[in-house]
Amino acid sequence: MSDVVILGTGMHPFGRFEKSYEELGAEAAAAALRDAGVEWSQIQAAYLSRMYLPATSGARILRRLGSTDISIVDIEAACASGGAALRQGVLAIRSGEVDLALVLGCEKMPRGFMDPSMIYSQWQIELGMSLNPAYWSMRARRHMHDYGTTELQIAKVAHKNHKNSVHNPYSMYQKEFSLDEILNSPLVCDPIRRLEICAPDDGAAAVVVASAKRARQLGANAKAINIAACCHTIARYSADFRCPADSMSATAANPGPTEVTAKQAYDRAGLGPRDIDCFEVQDTDAFCEIEICESLGLCVPGEGGRLIDEGRTEIGGATPVNMSGGLISKGEPVGASHLGQLVEIVSQLRGQAGPRQVADAKVGLAHVLGAGGNCAVTILQR
């Protein structure tokens, strides 16, 4: 056993709901506590990952479970907020300060593209540099130019993920689309189409983490999942077009956020990409999954399209990716995104994923990447 484990998980479905963020978060937190077999009164520290919620949201949500004197901290790191929050929980346990903590991600997103004023300078907004699909599409077009990646390969990613979502009750969209439907869906920003892109939405997910010693005391060894690594970094050199983009005219050969963070996680876990049985990765658009697979070491740069063509990222393939349906199907409530991935990975490692189950999964990796080069990678192991 590693020194920190996940004892329980809980999730509120992602979608659009006539509920307050307090209701969404409290439901996910209560579910995680039930799954862990512990009471709220036993939790010694709590962390909320969020980006769009108001100040002290963690305390407002968790007060519904009962008033306590514990530390409850809100954490924001763009799309990597969930990973940053989990890392704080892991560090608190490793320090010996606490041995049982709750990490919750929650968001209630505005409709449409994300508010650019939260992450861009005003001059960038006025120049039209502030809408996410613009820089996603530029990366896709560059990859297509350099390596011959095709629109069909990008569509195959969306087809796979929508197909997987049919069996995920937590997903916003639970419908399979044909390749023709995907390729003929409205163009958002060439070459990205509506059925190849994620939507902002509402949702919450939570995990209860504990020291290995506390897990043994609670008799929870059978269901405990080891946290082999939990890493969060901000890219030293932003080798992509993620905001804030002071210039979009230059390219850089430096390692990007995913390569840097994944290397830290692999080194900490003592594992490599070939040791991972299943992956949940950032697929804010379908091309993004192709690029992330390359950055995580599933293949060399330029070969991500072949992974899709050869079926290696299917649930029955050699390296299954986004068994949950990914963000394309679940949507992206930013603060809950990474915790939602971890709920899926824990389900896979416990053998509880039903039709989405990866056979004999022992190690899983979750990855998120967002504004400012924020990236988080968590590796779980049973």
Phi, psi and omega in degrees: 000141173284176185281344177229136184229158169265122180267328184206155178227154176209151184208137167265135180309149175273141180162211175240126187224147174274061180223153174283162177296330177297320179293314180302309183295318182296323179295316179293319180295316180296322179295320179295320178297317178298316181296325180282342182073032179234162178263154177303325181294343179274343182288133186257345177199151180219148182227134176246127171262128179200161178234322186257352183279160181286172179301150180059028180297324180301313179295321180295319179293309190282345174298336177293339178271349181132147180280135178222175178254017184279166173284126175235118189238134172271138183228137179227130175210050181054220183294345179267013184304317181298320178293320178296321179292316178298320180301321178295321176296318179297315181296322179298319180289317179296332179289341184089359181293321178223164174230005178209119185220160177244133174240121185238138171241135183210146177201146170230099193273145170293155179285157179084189180295151182302146180300111185292336183293345179286336188225353180243154171284156183300323181295327178291321178298314183292336177274359179079025183261014195251359181263127186311311185300339181297309182281335172297314183293325178296321178294319179297313181297322179296317179296319179298320179293316185284324190237356179081016176301142187247161175298327178296318179297320177297318179296327180295328176297311180298321179298315179299313185291319176296323178297318179295327186293338182304330184257014181247105182293346180270355186277144177295314179248126181235059184219136176273139177240144177285164177299321179297318178298320180292313182292337180259005176287157186304142178285127177270306177203109189315122012258017187274131183248167187304318183277007178246015186225151181272161178245143171291145180202195180254153175170170179205148176209151185213154172225146171259124181245150184212161170289154178300323179297315180294323178299319178294319179298326180277355181068031186255016184303324186296326183255355182291138178245126183288137171268098183286332178197145172214106187236140175226131178222163169241127188304132175294315175239122180280099183272022177222187184261024181283149188286161355283131185261099178289335176210138175245016186264344185250153172247153181229142180263009181288155176301137179277178183303318183292317178301315183295312183290320179297319179299317177301315182293315178300316181295318180295321181279344185069033183228167174231175183303330180287347178271353184270130182271335181202152186228140165241118187230164179295115176232058177303333166220163187295324178297323182306321180297320179301312182293321179295321177302319177294316183293331178279352177092015177289338176199173179281158178306134180096348183258005182299325178297324179294325176306317181290312181302323184272000177075017184287340180262006174288162180304324178269006182274183184289327181225078182299136182231131177057058176298332182288344189107351177067183180292333178303323182261322182281334193084174183230088165280101200312308183296334183265353190302304185292322178296324176297321176299319182292326175301317179294315181297317178300317178301318179296315184289335175275353182073032185245019187270002176061227181297344179270001190295130170273127186301126173053043179289127180243333182226133178226152181234136175242140186221136173223150183214134183209199187305146177073013183079011177296126180219141176226139176228127177238133176245127178247149185214138175254000000 
